[in-house]
Amino acid sequence: MALYLVHEPLIFFICLVIFGPQYDWPGKDATMEEKEEFKLKKLMPVWGVPIHFVIALLFGTLLTYLVEIPAKNWLRRLGDKLWFGKKDGVKTNNNELNEC
């Protein structure tokens, strides 16, 4: 999941580093050449794809192991405490849940 969340902002950041900020929206009265140039600046160059691939995998892996998995474990423990009355790894015998 983290890779999916990282890759698109990373494309925008790479384009920002390569082309700089894009403040100059061509407007309605711009020529076709100006509009095409503006559109091309929003596309990542082909040589940026391997760079993007490596950085996205690195950031996705880091986010998974440093944020996503610890948050999932914390939420699971919190849910167990709230719903099932479990105390930090101690399992309780809930006959009501086992009857389903």
C-alpha positions as CSV (number, residue, x, y, z in Angstrom):
1,M,0.0,0.0,0.0
2,A,2.8,2.4,0.8
3,L,4.3,2.0,-2.6
4,Y,1.1,3.1,-4.2
5,L,0.9,6.1,-2.0
6,V,4.5,7.2,-2.7
7,H,4.9,6.8,-6.4
8,E,2.7,9.6,-7.7
9,P,4.0,12.4,-5.4
10,L,7.5,11.2,-6.3
11,I,6.8,11.7,-10.0
12,F,5.7,15.3,-9.3
13,F,8.8,15.9,-7.1
14,I,11.1,14.5,-9.8
15,C,9.4,16.8,-12.4
16,L,9.8,19.7,-10.0
17,V,13.5,19.1,-9.6
18,I,14.0,18.8,-13.3
19,F,11.8,21.5,-14.7
20,G,11.4,23.8,-11.7
21,P,8.1,25.2,-10.4
22,Q,5.4,25.9,-13.0
23,Y,3.8,29.2,-12.3
24,D,3.3,30.2,-15.9
25,W,-0.1,28.6,-16.9
26,P,-0.5,29.6,-20.6
27,G,-4.0,30.9,-20.3
28,K,-6.8,31.1,-22.8
29,D,-5.0,33.3,-25.4
30,A,-1.8,31.2,-25.5
31,T,-0.6,29.6,-28.6
32,M,-0.7,25.8,-29.2
33,E,3.1,25.7,-28.8
34,E,3.0,27.3,-25.3
35,K,0.3,24.9,-24.2
36,E,2.2,21.9,-25.5
37,E,5.4,23.0,-23.7
38,F,3.4,23.4,-20.5
39,K,2.0,19.8,-20.9
40,L,5.5,18.4,-21.6
41,K,6.9,19.9,-18.4
42,K,4.4,17.8,-16.5
43,L,5.7,14.5,-17.9
44,M,8.6,12.8,-16.4
45,P,11.5,12.1,-18.9
46,V,12.2,8.5,-19.9
47,W,15.6,8.6,-18.1
48,G,13.8,9.4,-14.8
49,V,11.8,6.2,-14.8
50,P,14.7,4.0,-13.4
51,I,15.4,6.6,-10.8
52,H,11.7,6.8,-9.8
53,F,11.5,3.0,-9.7
54,V,14.4,2.7,-7.2
55,I,13.4,5.6,-5.0
56,A,9.7,4.5,-4.9
57,L,10.7,1.0,-3.9
58,L,13.0,2.3,-1.2
59,F,10.4,4.8,0.2
60,G,7.6,2.3,-0.1
61,T,9.5,-0.4,1.8
62,L,10.6,2.1,4.5
63,L,7.0,3.4,5.0
64,T,5.7,-0.2,5.2
65,Y,8.2,-1.3,7.9
66,L,8.4,1.9,9.8
67,V,4.8,3.2,9.7
68,E,2.3,0.8,8.2
69,I,3.2,-2.4,10.2
70,P,3.6,-0.7,13.6
71,A,0.3,1.2,13.1
72,K,-1.5,-2.0,12.1
73,N,-0.1,-3.8,15.2
74,W,-1.0,-0.9,17.5
75,L,-4.5,-0.7,16.1
76,R,-5.0,-4.5,16.4
77,R,-4.0,-4.4,20.1
78,L,-6.2,-1.4,20.7
79,G,-9.2,-3.1,19.1
80,D,-8.6,-6.3,21.1
81,K,-8.6,-4.3,24.3
82,L,-11.8,-2.4,23.4
83,W,-13.8,-5.2,21.8
84,F,-12.7,-8.4,23.5
85,G,-11.3,-7.1,26.8
86,K,-7.9,-8.6,26.2
87,K,-5.0,-7.3,28.2
88,D,-1.6,-7.1,26.3
89,G,-1.3,-10.6,25.0
90,V,-3.5,-12.3,27.6
91,K,-6.4,-14.2,25.9
92,T,-9.7,-14.3,27.7
93,N,-12.3,-17.0,27.3
94,N,-15.3,-15.4,25.7
95,N,-18.0,-18.1,25.3
96,E,-20.3,-15.6,23.6
97,L,-17.9,-15.2,20.7
98,N,-17.3,-18.9,20.3
99,E,-21.0,-19.7,20.0
100,C,-21.4,-18.0,16.6
